[in-house]
Amino acid sequence: MLLNSYKEIFDIDYKINILSIKSNFVEFYKNTLSEMFAFLKKGLLIHIDETAFNLNKLKCYVWVFTNMDTVYYLFRYSRESDFFKGFAFGFQRCSN
């Protein structure tokens, strides 16, 4: 039923196992995500926040990057923000 929904909604035929769906979606939307994040970085304002949640008893985090037009969500297994250093490039000022 899930695979039929993907076919109906996204016009993608998944006659493969459920474990490979994630990697196929990543590949399918890679350019879209890059364009969205490039758009966020070009703006004058960006709001960044993270929130914790439990996934199968494992604490995980979703980082949210947004301006007035676009929202970008990033799933992480830890709260470490080392990945973030390259994302803020080009902004004159950041506040906590």
C-alpha positions in Angstrom: 0.0 0.0 0.0 2.8 2.4 0.9 4.6 1.8 -2.4 1.4 2.4 -4.4 1.0 5.7 -2.6 4.5 6.7 -3.7 3.6 5.9 -7.2 0.4 7.8 -7.1 1.7 10.9 -5.3 5.3 11.2 -6.8 4.9 9.3 -10.0 7.8 7.1 -9.0 7.6 3.3 -9.5 9.0 1.5 -6.5 9.3 -2.2 -7.3 12.2 -2.5 -4.9 12.5 -3.2 -1.2 11.5 -0.5 1.3 15.1 0.0 2.5 16.2 1.5 -0.7 13.4 4.0 -0.9 15.3 6.5 1.3 18.3 6.6 -0.9 16.1 7.0 -4.0 14.3 9.9 -2.5 17.6 11.5 -1.5 18.9 11.2 -5.1 15.5 12.4 -6.6 15.4 15.5 -4.4 19.1 16.3 -4.1 18.9 19.3 -6.6 15.8 20.6 -5.0 17.3 20.6 -1.5 20.5 22.3 -2.8 18.5 25.0 -4.5 16.3 25.6 -1.4 19.4 25.9 0.9 21.2 28.2 -1.6 18.0 30.4 -1.6 18.1 30.5 2.2 21.7 31.5 2.3 21.2 34.4 -0.2 18.6 36.1 2.0 19.1 38.9 4.5 17.6 36.9 7.4 17.7 33.3 8.4 16.4 31.8 11.6 17.9 28.5 12.8 16.6 26.3 15.6 16.8 22.7 16.7 14.5 20.5 18.6 15.0 17.1 20.2 12.8 14.1 19.9 13.0 10.4 20.6 13.1 7.8 17.8 13.1 4.2 19.0 14.4 5.4 22.4 17.3 7.2 20.7 17.4 11.0 21.2 17.6 12.7 17.8 17.4 16.3 16.6 15.8 18.2 13.7 17.5 21.5 12.8 15.2 24.0 11.1 16.6 26.8 8.8 14.0 29.3 7.6 13.4 32.7 6.3 10.0 34.2 5.3 9.6 32.0 2.2 11.5 28.7 2.6 12.0 26.1 5.4 14.8 23.5 5.3 14.7 20.6 7.8 17.8 18.6 8.7 17.7 15.4 10.7 20.7 14.7 12.9 21.5 12.0 15.5 23.3 14.4 17.8 23.0 18.1 18.8 26.6 18.8 17.7 26.6 21.8 15.4 30.0 21.2 13.6 28.1 20.6 10.4 26.6 24.1 10.7 29.9 26.1 10.2 29.7 26.0 6.4 26.0 26.8 6.3 26.3 30.3 7.8 28.9 31.5 5.3 28.2 34.9 4.0 26.2 36.3 6.9 27.5 39.4 8.5 26.1 38.9 12.0 24.7 36.0 14.0 22.9 36.1 17.3 22.0 33.4 19.8 
